[in-house]
Amino acid sequence: MNQYNKSTIFYKTDEEVEFIRESCMLVCKALTHVASIIRPGITGVQIDKEAETLIRDHKAKPGFKGYQGFPATLCISVNEAVVHGIPSKEEFKDGDIVSVDCGTFINGFYGDAAYTFALGDVKEEVMKLLTVTKDSLYRGIEQAIVGRRMGDISYAIQHFCEREHNYGVVKELVGHGIGRNLHEAPEVPNYGRKGKGIKLQDGLVIAIEPMVNLGKRDITKAEDDWTIIAKDQKPSAHYEHTVVVRKNKADILSNHKIIEEAIKNNPEIKEISIKS
């Protein structure tokens, strides 16, 4: 799904930022609804239908459906699937991890966010992967301030996941700018060097989304020509926020907190213990 206008970066006005925030909040309402109903025994097709209904009830459009031919509202990636999974009729099982990525389009702007859910009795080593991946997202966001470089975001994520925890950071897929288009410049890699890349300026809106494998970083594409899978078949985690670069602290336009409140009320999901 990653296609960018690589030549132009569109910095957003305060009014445009609020439109994007509205879109992102609707994404998170959809993910919150998913968090309230997902469990072993339910299918990706079922939660996809629920999410699409909620989005359309808010007079918005699913951001992913039809994008480059993608057939669904949600990207649902289970266990070793990294991203871009197509919702299926296969029931989720106890012990599965399910990454759910959602986009919306309303008032001329897109929103984008993702969350990985741990269903039932998930192995401790996999729970640690989820915790570290989620933590790395916020480490990246901490660098999204005026005057820093894109490489500072990238390095913070990569160093924490690879050097400190020996996980595989996927390099072929990256975060992105977002606004009137779902994917805009600049690319936001989850790997890189401090002090390298574009200088971050006020009003830059980007989706930061670590995609981290328990094993090696190598990936392959499934037969459906969409789903990206960890080559070694080990689990992969994915968390995403849309943020706007500001002077002292990035403004997070999406909201995982409401998703996590729903998780607390769903006994079928294991909580991830890390800040939001």
ABEGO torsion letter per residue (X at the ends): XBBBBAABBBBBBAAAAAAAAAAAAAAAAAAAAAAAABBBGBBAAAAAAAAAAAAAAAGBBBAABGBGGBABABBBBBEABABGBBBBABBBBBGBBBBBBBBBBBGGBBBBBBBBBBBEBBBAAAAAAAAAAAAAAAAAAAABBBGBBAAAAAAAAAAAAAAAAGBBBBAABBBBBBEABABBOBBBBABEBBGBEBBBBBGBBBBBBBBBBABBABBBBBAAGABBBBAAGBBBBBBBBBBBBBAABBBBABBAAAAAAAAAABAABBBBBBBX
